[in-house]
Structure formats: structure tokens, C-alpha cells
């Protein structure tokens, strides 16, 4: 059940990264009159909700523990 372990580790890393790394977002606002256009572009970073980060981290830990508890099947 290595797939559970790898999926758990990926979820764990994504959960920790979502606490630290902001997601970049840019917006363009402006007006257009005839052939002329005046615009202002703003950019800022938004963080993911801490609840989502906790769910990702808990899911990753749960999958990693579940993969450690499963026994390999005998073929």
C-alpha cells in the first residue's frame, strides 16, 4: 500500500506549504473610452484558509498511518 503512503506525504507537504506560501493573484481594473484605454493592474498574494490547511495535514497523517497499519497481501 505504498500509494497511500505517497498520497499521504503529498497531502502533508501541500498542507504545510499552504500555511506558508501565498497564492499570487492579479486584477486589472480600468475604463475604455473610444479607442483609448486606461487600466491599473494590481497584484497581491492570498493565503489558503487555515481550516483547509489543517484538513490537508490531518488527511496526510491519516493516510500515512493507514498505510503503515496495512499488511502486505500474500500472493
C-alpha positions as CSV (number, residue, x, y, z in Angstrom):
1,X,0.0,0.0,0.0
2,X,2.7,2.4,-0.9
3,X,0.2,4.6,-2.8
4,X,-1.4,5.5,0.5
5,X,2.0,6.5,1.9
6,X,2.9,8.6,-1.1
7,X,-0.5,10.3,-1.2
8,X,-0.3,11.0,2.5
9,X,3.1,12.5,2.2
10,X,2.0,14.7,-0.7
11,X,-1.1,15.9,1.2
12,X,1.1,16.6,4.2
13,X,3.6,18.7,2.2
14,X,0.8,20.6,0.5
15,X,-0.9,21.3,3.8
16,X,2.3,22.7,5.3
17,X,3.1,24.7,2.2
18,X,-0.4,26.2,2.1
19,X,0.3,27.7,5.6
20,X,3.4,29.4,4.4
21,X,3.2,30.2,0.6
22,X,0.7,32.7,-0.6
23,X,-1.1,32.2,-3.9
24,X,-0.4,35.1,-6.3
25,X,-3.4,36.9,-7.7
26,X,-3.6,39.9,-10.1
27,X,-6.5,42.1,-11.2
28,X,-6.8,44.6,-13.9
29,X,-9.3,47.4,-13.5
30,X,-9.8,50.2,-16.0
31,X,-12.0,52.1,-18.4
32,X,-12.2,52.2,-22.1
33,X,-13.4,55.3,-23.9
34,X,-13.4,55.1,-27.7
35,X,-10.0,53.8,-28.7
36,X,-8.3,54.8,-25.5
37,X,-7.9,52.5,-22.5
38,X,-6.7,53.4,-19.0
39,X,-6.1,50.5,-16.7
40,X,-4.4,49.7,-13.4
41,X,-3.1,46.3,-12.6
42,X,-2.8,45.2,-9.0
43,X,-1.3,42.1,-7.7
44,X,-1.2,40.6,-4.2
45,X,-0.9,37.2,-2.5
46,X,-3.7,35.4,-0.7
47,X,-3.3,32.6,1.7
48,X,-5.4,29.5,1.9
49,X,-7.8,29.2,4.8
50,X,-6.2,27.6,7.8
51,X,-9.1,25.1,8.1
52,X,-8.2,23.8,4.6
53,X,-4.5,23.5,5.6
54,X,-5.4,21.6,8.8
55,X,-7.7,19.2,6.8
56,X,-4.8,18.6,4.3
57,X,-2.3,17.9,7.1
58,X,-4.7,15.6,9.0
59,X,-5.6,13.7,5.9
60,X,-1.9,13.2,5.0
61,X,-1.2,12.0,8.5
62,X,-4.2,9.6,8.4
63,X,-3.2,8.1,5.1
64,X,0.4,7.7,6.2
65,X,-0.7,5.9,9.4
66,X,-3.2,3.8,7.4
67,X,-0.5,2.7,5.0
68,X,1.7,1.7,7.9
69,X,-1.0,-0.4,9.5
70,X,-2.0,-2.4,6.4
71,X,-0.2,-5.6,5.9
72,X,1.1,-6.6,2.5
73,X,-1.1,-9.3,0.9
74,X,0.5,-12.8,0.5
75,X,0.3,-13.9,-3.1
